[in-house]
Amino acid sequence: MDVWLEGKKVRLDPQRALGKGGEADVYDLGDGRALKVFKRPEHPDYLGLVPEQAAAKARLAEHQRKLRAFPTGLPARVVTPQTLATDKKGVEVLGYAMRKLDGVEPLRRWSELAFRRAGGKASDAVTVLAGLHRVLAAVHAARVVVGDFNDLNVLTVGTDAYFIDADSFQFGAFLCPVFTEKFLDPLRLDPAAQALTPARPATAESDWYAFAVTVMQSLLCVGPQGGIHKPKAAGARLNAVGRLLQRVTVFHPDVQYPKPALPRATLPDALLHLFHQVFVEDQRGAFPLPVLEGLRFTVCASCGLEHARAACPTCQPHATVVATPVSAARGQVTAKRKFTTRGVLVHASAEDGTVRFVYHADGAYRREDGRTVMLGALDPSLRWAVQGDVTLLGQG
């Protein structure tokens, strides 16, 4: 497919691909911009997929009008279309050029426990969320709705948050046709729904619902629909649709709270009550910014738990450190402590019965035998893997 931008033909080089989504491919233009090219119905990714081909055709047809009418004056933290990419005649819109962000992490990373253990701080998450709150409020002030607000459509650079995929924003007569189930406001569903398919358009209030989901995930590493529904009567167990329609959230007594998630008690009661009001009682409206800005996280000197309460929820305020047994037996399993550090374990795996790992301590990343892999401060954006004595490192 030939694509023209600013009167010049653009070569779509696979080596310069930045990302591949369900609706478009993104390329690095090499001048501080990225090019988003929408997939046509005949795209190889849609081969034999008739519904996807029809959706691509409809999407392209709407973009011919929508992108030419895209609103101006949106906040700088929204990555908007700058220049339209077209066919040679400049008639058919095929995509658009936009600002390219460098050194990014998807907002979803803040809800990953591994990221938090590797140095991602709750206080930084609060800074990200407070900034995102201001951007969202400014988007709404411009009479625009995000629509498909989710943790992959927001990228972070440090603690600055940016909305991407702005072509799906809702404004004027152009509705947002896409959604992400985990962030779907149940008030958009038909009460008799059998699937998580919205029956009502997105609104500013459904954006704020998704924002509340984002806050909860970023601070607890679990969303309102997380956990496992385990009612006493086996036949009463609800699927995802039933849980959402009946507001059976992770706070419900019949829902098993996921072990990997951070304890609810790490957050102040006022915030937990707000989550209950939004996810169970259907309270809507802008998320109260003072609740976010008032959070003060600290690390318990006794147990190391990061929390936003006046005192550690798992310790007495002046608890002393209790020695941990070297070994413990439970049932048929005996656990023996092989290693301890005041630093942070960032990766661990087992190879043929041998435990191999990477940890950070005293300003360096080290292997299980203590040898230094790399000097530097703890960086949650780094990704680690080990294969024998070889240590693999990636970033972003």
Secondary structure, DSSP 8 states (H G I E B T S, - for coil): --EEETTEEE---GGGEEEE-SSEEEEE-SSSEEEEEE--TT-GGGTT-HHHHHHHHHHHHHHHHHGGG--S---TTB----EEEE-TTS-SEEEEEEE---S-EEGGGGG-HHHHHTT--HHHHHHHHHHHHHHHHHHHHTT-B--S--TTSEEEETTEEEE--GGG-BBTTB------GGG--GGGS-TT-SSS--SS---HHHHHHHHHHHHHHHHHS--TT-SEE--SSGGG---HHHHHHTT--TTSTTEE--TTS--GGGS-HHHHHHHHHHHTS---SS--HHHHHT---EE-TTT--EE-SSS-TTS-TT-------SEEEETTEEEE-----SSEEEEEEEETTEEEEEEEETTEEEETTS-EEEES---TTEEEEEETTEEEEEE-
